[in-house]
């Protein structure tokens, strides 16, 4: 057998691509340098003893190996052979047994009392072949399809070419109604082989070629009628993907995930309305700026990339603005860690109505710093993440596949305004301009809901308190016994007291032992909570039909946050920063 670079092979079910044919220094005989689809299967990257023999497309360290040409490979299949093996196995078995002879017992009907009960020979095979003609969805992924014929992918003689033409006609006659075809993870490697199959399927609209490895894109090929194309994990460069998009004149949906793409460097066909670029290596929205020229783009998925910024850090770049036709954007599971990114999204995507953005490090941060909230730092809750995101985006109607109700928006905007008010209160007046610059919707929200109450540190008391005085080092604690609402006792204690000392004080005030109760600080902070007790590990859902992705829902309300003062040697001043008074509930245990 002849071997060629870019030819596909399968050994013991492991797919690979030939990248080199020839000698290897220090050894005898010829070798095939192959790149395995599964990079953990290999031993190197195409280099041996300091000499590079081939280059792998995968960026992993060990996708390559050398194998002998004599090593037995798995048998490739032609398109119809794979089709019949999966969907008409009786036909394949009968062909393998030598055909249908007159003495073939399968051709004889089964009789009882001279009556035919079941005929299992030709009629059953004819029924299966008739079913092939009705097939609309065909899945041949992983069945080692090499092309129209099993020998495709290697150079053919003129005689073989005549046989190929007959095989093409047979495809048209055998399965003329196929509308969706999947020949992913197979042995096909040349675009003309794909073209010859598709050209005989006039009703074909969806083509999936995921996980294959193709040679150079061939000029002059046209794939008529195909509207949806999947090329995930094919390791094609963006330039190759761009060229291919113009060879599919009816193309509206293109999926090119897991292709190591780090930049959209050239335009693609303007017919595309849906583009899926998931799990690539894109690090900023500026890297996909050429997609802004697509006038019909409606859905863009950039899930699972490395996006952290709108533009590249340290560069002065023109603003990016996508077509108003783009309504759905998926930015989930990237590296977004700043609210400033969220604030700019309406400018970048002026038509944005549906956004998915969960799974980013931004949502592992506190809603604000301790000096603003007077609370220990902890990651924001599911509801806080949902509220603070929708409050910054006035036009979106769906967040993480959950419909945003008027009540959701009202609650979110009020909560967001309250946090801005706390931030303004925590800093002097001359810092106000810089703070409001971080909240571009502040003026709009104030017009809608009214301005938040701002009480800066110097305004909280009628007279200034010397920070070195005893008064500045004391905090008033109002204790309330939960079992007796009217039992309230007040004490001023040093901020340096720890929880143990406070509990000792409570023990004396109420005649309790320290192990009988726990202390809960009733704050003035409002938390959005849902009536339903939802799990907080996930705040979105891909199930659009179930409607479970609405993190807030119609039953959302606000409750005051409570913080348990756990037994600790930490000063209570850490919990009660900048507070002159705090309400502490004494809860009896057991």
C-alpha positions in Angstrom: 0.0 0.0 0.0 1.2 3.6 -0.7 1.4 6.0 2.2 1.0 9.7 2.0 1.3 12.6 4.4 -2.1 13.6 5.9 -3.5 10.2 5.2 -5.6 8.9 8.1 -5.0 5.5 9.8 -6.5 3.6 12.7 -4.5 1.1 14.9 -6.5 -0.9 17.4 -9.2 1.7 17.4 -6.8 4.6 17.9 -7.0 7.2 15.1 -4.0 9.0 13.8 -2.7 11.1 10.9 0.5 10.3 8.9 2.8 13.4 9.2 6.0 11.8 7.9 7.1 8.9 5.6 10.8 7.9 5.5 14.0 7.1 7.3 14.8 7.9 10.9 18.4 8.4 11.8 20.0 5.6 13.8 17.4 3.0 12.7 16.9 0.8 9.7 14.0 0.7 7.3 11.2 3.1 6.7 8.9 4.6 9.4 5.6 6.4 9.5 5.6 9.4 11.7 2.0 9.7 13.0 0.1 12.2 15.2 -2.4 10.5 17.4 -5.9 12.1 17.8 -5.5 11.3 21.5 -2.2 13.1 22.4 -1.7 10.9 25.5 -1.2 7.9 23.1 2.1 9.3 21.7 5.6 9.6 23.0 7.0 12.8 21.5 6.1 15.8 19.3 7.8 14.7 16.1 11.4 15.0 17.2 13.8 12.1 17.7 17.4 12.5 19.1 17.4 16.2 18.5 16.1 15.9 14.8 12.6 17.1 14.0 11.0 14.9 11.4 7.4 16.3 11.5 5.3 18.9 13.3 2.1 18.0 15.1 -0.9 20.3 15.0 -1.8 19.5 18.6 0.0 21.7 21.1 0.5 19.0 23.7 3.9 17.6 24.4 3.5 14.0 23.2 1.0 13.5 20.4 3.5 11.9 18.0 5.0 8.4 17.5 6.9 6.4 14.8 5.3 3.1 13.6 6.4 0.6 11.0 4.5 0.6 7.7 4.1 -3.1 8.1 2.0 -2.7 11.3 -1.5 -4.0 10.7 -4.1 -1.2 10.6 -7.8 -1.3 11.1 -9.7 -1.7 7.8 -11.2 1.5 6.4 -14.8 1.6 5.1 -16.5 3.2 2.2 -19.5 5.4 2.9 -22.2 2.8 1.8 -20.3 0.0 3.5 -20.5 1.8 6.9 -24.1 2.9 6.2 -25.2 -0.7 5.6 -23.2 -2.1 8.5 -25.0 0.2 10.9 -28.5 0.4 9.4 -28.8 -2.8 7.4 -26.6 -5.3 9.1 -28.4 -8.4 7.7 -27.5 -7.2 4.2 -23.8 -6.9 5.2 -23.8 -10.4 6.8 -25.4 -11.9 3.7 -22.9 -10.3 1.4 -20.0 -11.6 3.6 -21.4 -15.1 3.4 -21.1 -15.2 -0.4 -24.3 -13.8 -1.7 -27.8 -15.2 -2.1 -27.6 -18.6 -3.8 -30.5 -20.9 -4.7 -29.5 -23.4 -2.1 -29.2 -20.6 0.6 -31.3 -21.7 3.6 -32.1 -18.0 4.3 -34.0 -17.8 1.0 -36.3 -20.7 2.0 -39.5 -19.7 3.7 -40.6 -21.2 7.0 -43.7 -23.4 6.6 -46.2 -25.0 8.9 -48.8 -27.3 7.3 -47.8 -25.9 3.9 -48.5 -22.3 5.0 -45.7 -19.7 4.9 -45.2 -18.3 8.4 -42.2 -16.0 7.8 -40.0 -15.3 4.9 -36.5 -14.3 6.0 -34.4 -14.3 2.8 -34.5 -11.7 0.1 -37.7 -10.0 1.3 -36.2 -9.1 4.7 -33.1 -7.7 3.0 -35.3 -5.7 0.5 -37.2 -4.3 3.5 -33.9 -3.2 5.1 -32.7 -1.6 1.9 -36.1 0.2 1.5 -35.5 1.6 5.0 -32.2 3.0 3.9 -34.0 5.0 1.3 -36.1 6.6 4.0 -33.2 7.5 6.3 -33.1 11.3 7.1 -30.5 11.3 9.9 -27.4 9.2 9.5 -24.8 8.8 12.2 -21.5 7.2 11.1 -19.2 8.7 13.6 -16.3 6.5 14.6 -17.0 3.9 11.8 -13.7 4.6 10.0 -15.3 6.1 6.8 -12.5 7.0 4.4 -14.7 8.5 1.7 -17.0 7.2 -1.1 -14.9 4.1 -1.2 -12.7 2.4 1.4 -9.6 3.3 -0.7 -10.2 7.0 -0.7 -7.5 9.2 0.7 -4.8 7.7 -1.5 -4.0 8.2 -5.2 -6.2 6.2 -7.6 -5.8 4.9 -11.1 -8.2 5.8 -13.9 -9.9 2.4 -13.7 -10.5 2.9 -10.0 -11.9 6.3 -10.8 -14.6 4.7 -13.0 -15.6 2.5 -10.1 -15.8 5.5 -7.9 -18.3 7.2 -10.2 -20.5 4.1 -9.9 -20.2 4.2 -6.1 -21.3 7.8 -6.1 -24.4 7.0 -8.2 -25.2 4.1 -5.8 -25.1 6.6 -2.8 -27.8 8.7 -4.6 -29.9 5.6 -5.2 -29.5 4.1 -1.8 -30.1 7.0 0.6 -31.5 10.0 -1.3 -33.4 11.5 1.7 -30.5 12.1 4.2 -30.8 15.6 5.7 -28.4 15.2 8.5 -25.0 13.4 8.2 -22.4 12.7 10.9 -19.1 11.3 9.8 -17.1 12.6 12.7 -13.9 10.9 14.0 -13.3 8.9 10.8 -10.6 8.3 8.3 -11.7 10.9 5.7 -8.9 13.4 5.1 -9.5 15.1 1.7 -12.2 17.6 1.1 -13.0 16.3 -2.4 -14.0 13.0 -0.8 -16.5 14.8 1.5 -17.7 16.8 -1.6 -18.3 13.6 -3.6 -20.5 12.2 -0.8 -22.4 15.4 -0.2 -23.0 16.1 -3.9 -25.2 13.0 -4.1 -27.3 13.9 -1.2 -29.5 16.7 -2.5 -31.5 17.1 0.7 -28.5 17.3 3.0 -28.7 20.3 5.3 -26.6 19.4 8.4 -23.0 18.1 8.1 -20.9 17.0 11.1 -17.2 16.4 10.6 -15.9 16.8 14.2 -12.6 15.3 15.2 -11.4 14.6 11.6 -8.0 15.8 10.3 -8.0 17.3 6.8 -5.4 18.3 4.4 -5.2 21.6 2.6 -8.5 23.3 1.7 -9.0 22.7 -2.0 -10.1 25.6 -4.3 -13.1 25.4 -6.4 -15.2 23.1 -4.2 -18.8 24.1 -3.4 -21.1 22.3 -1.0 -24.5 23.4 -2.1 -27.5 23.3 0.2 -25.7 22.7 3.5 -26.9 25.2 6.2 -25.2 23.8 9.3 -21.6 22.7 9.5 -19.7 21.3 12.5 -15.9 21.3 12.4 -15.1 20.9 16.1 -11.7 19.6 17.1 -10.5 19.4 13.5 -7.4 21.6 14.4 -8.0 23.6 11.2 -6.5 27.1 11.4 -8.8 30.1 11.4 -7.6 31.0 7.9 -8.7 27.5 6.7 -12.0 27.8 8.5 -12.6 31.2 6.9 -11.9 29.9 3.4 -14.2 26.9 3.9 -17.1 29.1 5.0 -17.2 30.6 1.6 -17.4 27.1 0.0 -20.8 26.6 1.7 -23.0 29.2 0.0 -26.1 28.4 2.1 -24.3 28.2 5.4 -26.0 29.8 8.4 -24.7 27.9 11.4 -21.0 27.1 12.0 -19.5 25.3 15.0 -15.7 25.4 15.3 -15.0 24.6 18.9 -11.7 23.1 20.3 -9.5 24.2 17.4 -6.8 26.1 19.3 -8.0 29.4 17.7 -6.6 32.5 19.4 -7.7 35.1 17.0 -10.3 35.7 14.3 -7.8 37.0 11.8 -9.8 37.0 8.5 -13.5 37.5 7.7 -16.0 34.7 7.3 -19.1 34.3 5.1 -21.7 37.0 5.8 -24.5 34.4 5.6 -23.7 33.0 9.0 -26.3 33.7 11.8 -24.9 31.3 14.5 -21.2 30.9 15.3 -19.9 28.6 18.0 -16.3 29.2 19.0 -16.2 27.4 22.3 -13.1 26.1 24.2 -10.5 27.8 22.0 -7.7 30.2 23.2 -9.3 33.6 22.6 -8.2 36.1 25.3 -10.1 39.2 24.6 -13.2 40.4 22.6 -10.7 42.4 20.5 -9.4 39.1 19.2 -12.8 38.5 17.5 -13.4 42.0 16.3 -13.7 41.0 12.6 -16.9 39.2 13.5 -18.5 42.6 14.2 -18.8 43.0 10.4 -21.3 40.1 10.1 -24.6 41.8 9.4 -26.8 38.7 10.1 -25.0 37.2 13.2 -27.7 36.5 15.8 -26.0 34.0 18.2 -22.3 33.9 19.3 -20.9 31.4 21.8 -17.4 32.1 23.2 -17.8 29.7 26.2 -14.8 28.2 27.7 -12.1 30.5 26.2 -9.6 32.6 28.1 -11.4 36.0 27.7 -10.5 38.5 30.4 -10.7 41.9 28.8 -12.6 43.8 26.1 -9.3 45.0 24.5 -5.7 43.9 24.9 -4.0 45.4 28.0 -1.7 48.3 27.3 -3.0 49.0 23.8 -5.0 51.9 22.4 -7.6 50.2 20.1 -10.7 51.4 18.5 -14.0 50.5 20.2 -15.7 47.3 19.1 -19.4 47.2 18.3 -21.2 44.2 16.9 -24.2 44.3 14.7 -27.5 45.0 16.4 -28.7 41.7 15.0 -26.6 39.9 17.6 -29.0 39.1 20.4 -27.5 36.0 22.2 -23.9 35.9 23.6 -22.4 33.2 25.7 -19.3 34.3 27.7 -19.5 31.6 30.4 -16.5 29.9 31.9 -13.9 32.4 30.8 -11.6 34.5 32.9 -13.7 37.6 33.4 -12.9 39.1 36.9 -14.1 42.7 36.8 -17.5 44.4 36.8 -16.0 47.0 34.4 -16.2 44.2 31.7 -19.9 43.8 32.4 -20.5 47.5 32.3 -19.2 47.8 28.7 -21.2 44.9 27.3 -24.1 47.1 26.2 -21.8 49.2 24.1 -20.0 46.2 22.5 -23.3 44.3 21.9 -26.0 47.0 21.3 -28.6 44.3 20.4 -27.9 42.1 23.4 -31.0 40.5 24.9 -29.8 37.1 26.2 -26.5 36.6 28.0 -24.8 33.6 29.6 -21.9 34.6 31.8 -21.7 32.1 34.8 -18.6 30.3 35.7 -16.3 33.3 35.7 -13.9 34.2 38.5 -15.8 37.5 39.0 -18.5 35.6 40.8 -16.1 34.1 43.3 -15.4 37.5 44.7 -17.3 39.4 47.5 -19.9 41.9 46.4 -17.7 44.6 47.8 -14.8 45.1 50.1 -15.1 44.7 53.9 -14.7 48.5 54.4 -17.8 49.0 52.3 -20.1 46.3 53.6 -18.7 46.0 57.2 -18.9 42.3 56.6 -16.2 39.6 56.4 -15.1 38.9 52.8 -16.8 35.9 51.3 -17.9 35.0 47.8 -21.1 36.5 46.6 -24.2 34.3 46.7 -26.0 33.0 43.6 -28.7 35.6 44.1 -26.2 38.4 44.5 -24.4 37.4 41.3 -27.7 37.3 39.4 -29.0 40.7 40.8 -25.8 42.6 40.3 -25.4 41.4 36.8 -28.9 42.2 35.5 -28.8 45.5 37.3 -25.9 46.6 35.2 -27.5 45.6 31.9 -30.7 47.4 31.1 -31.6 45.7 27.9 -31.2 42.0 28.5 -34.3 39.9 28.9 -32.7 36.5 29.6 -29.7 35.9 31.9 -28.2 32.4 32.0 -31.3 31.0 30.2 -33.7 32.4 32.9 -36.3 35.0 31.9 -35.9 38.3 33.8 -39.2 39.3 35.3 -40.1 42.9 36.2 -39.8 42.0 39.9 -36.3 40.6 39.3 -35.2 43.8 37.7 -36.7 46.0 40.3 -35.1 44.0 43.2 -31.7 43.8 41.4 -31.6 47.5 40.7 -32.6 48.4 44.3 -29.9 46.1 45.7 -27.3 47.5 43.3 -28.2 51.1 44.3 -28.0 50.2 48.0 -24.4 48.9 47.5 -23.4 52.1 45.6 -24.8 54.0 48.6 -22.7 52.0 51.0 -19.6 52.6 48.8 -20.2 56.3 48.7 -20.7 56.3 52.5 -17.4 54.5 53.1 -15.3 57.2 51.4 -14.9 61.0 51.6 -16.9 63.2 49.3 -13.9 64.0 47.1 -13.8 60.3 46.0 -17.4 60.4 44.8 -16.6 61.2 41.1 -14.3 58.2 40.8 -16.7 55.9 42.5 -19.7 56.9 40.2 -17.4 56.4 37.2 -17.4 52.7 38.0 -21.3 52.6 38.0 -22.4 54.1 34.6 -26.1 53.3 35.3 -26.2 55.2 38.6 -27.9 58.4 37.3 -30.5 56.3 35.4 -31.2 54.2 38.4 -31.6 57.2 40.7 -34.2 58.7 38.3 -36.1 55.5 38.4 -35.8 54.5 42.1 -34.5 57.6 43.9 -31.1 58.3 45.3 -29.7 55.9 48.0 -29.0 57.3 51.5 -25.4 58.3 51.9 -24.0 58.8 55.4 -20.3 59.4 55.3 -18.2 58.7 58.4 -18.0 62.3 59.4 -21.8 62.7 59.1 -22.8 59.7 61.3 -22.3 61.5 64.5 -23.4 65.0 65.6 -20.0 65.7 67.0 -16.5 64.5 66.1 -15.0 61.7 68.2 -11.4 61.7 69.0 -10.1 58.4 67.6 -7.8 58.1 70.6 -10.5 58.5 73.1 -12.2 55.8 75.1 -15.5 56.4 73.3 -13.9 55.6 70.0 -12.8 52.3 71.4 -16.2 51.2 72.6 -19.2 49.8 70.8 -22.7 49.6 72.2 -24.2 46.0 72.0 -27.9 45.6 72.4 -28.6 42.0 73.5 -32.0 40.4 73.0 -33.0 37.0 74.4 -34.8 35.3 71.5 -37.1 33.3 73.8 -38.2 36.5 75.6 -38.6 39.3 73.1 -39.0 41.9 75.9 -35.8 41.0 77.6 -33.2 43.5 76.3 -30.0 44.5 77.9 -27.4 47.1 76.6 -23.7 47.3 77.3 -20.8 49.2 75.9 -17.8 47.0 75.5 -14.3 47.5 74.1 -13.9 46.6 70.4 -10.9 44.5 71.5 -13.2 42.0 73.2 -13.3 38.6 71.5 -16.3 36.3 71.3 -15.4 34.4 74.4 -15.4 37.7 76.5 -18.7 38.8 75.0 -20.3 35.4 75.8 -19.0 35.7 79.4 -20.7 39.1 79.6 -24.0 37.6 78.2 -23.7 34.8 80.7 -23.7 37.3 83.6 -26.5 39.5 82.1 -29.0 36.6 81.5 -27.8 34.0 84.0 -26.8 31.5 81.3 -23.9 29.2 80.9 -21.8 29.9 77.7 -22.6 26.5 76.3 -26.3 27.1 76.4 -26.5 29.8 73.7 -25.1 31.3 70.6 -24.8 34.9 69.5 -26.2 36.2 66.2 -25.5 39.7 64.9 -28.6 41.1 63.2 -27.2 43.5 60.5 -28.9 46.1 58.4 -27.6 44.5 55.2 -30.3 43.2 52.8 -29.8 39.9 51.0 -31.9 38.8 48.0 -33.3 35.3 48.7 -35.7 33.0 46.8 -38.7 31.5 48.4 -37.6 28.2 47.1 -34.5 26.6 48.7 -32.2 26.4 45.6 -28.8 24.8 45.4 -26.1 27.5 45.0 -23.5 25.5 43.1 -25.0 26.5 39.8 -26.7 29.7 38.8 -27.7 28.9 35.3 -29.2 26.1 33.3 -29.0 25.1 29.6 -32.5 23.7 29.8 -34.5 26.5 28.2 -37.8 24.5 28.3 -37.8 23.8 32.1 -37.2 27.5 33.0 -35.1 26.6 36.0 -32.3 29.0 35.2 -34.1 32.0 36.7 -31.9 32.5 39.7 -34.3 35.0 41.3 -37.7 34.2 39.9 -41.0 35.8 40.8 -40.7 34.8 44.5 -37.6 36.8 45.2 -37.6 39.0 48.3 -35.1 40.7 50.6 -34.2 39.7 54.1 -31.8 41.2 56.6 -28.5 39.4 56.7 -27.5 37.6 60.0 -24.0 36.7 61.0 -23.3 34.2 63.8 -20.5 35.3 66.1 -18.7 32.0 66.3 -16.3 31.2 69.1 -13.1 32.9 68.2 -10.2 34.9 69.6 -10.8 37.5 66.8 -11.8 41.0 68.1 -15.4 41.9 67.6 -14.2 45.1 66.2 -13.3 43.1 63.1 -17.0 42.3 62.6 -18.4 45.6 63.7 -16.1 48.0 61.8 -17.3 51.7 61.8 -20.4 50.8 63.8 -21.3 52.6 67.0 -24.1 50.1 67.9 -25.1 46.5 67.0 -28.0 44.3 67.8 -27.1 40.9 69.1 -29.7 38.1 69.4 -29.1 35.4 72.1 -30.4 32.1 70.8 -30.8 29.3 73.3 -29.5 25.9 72.1 -31.4 22.6 72.5 
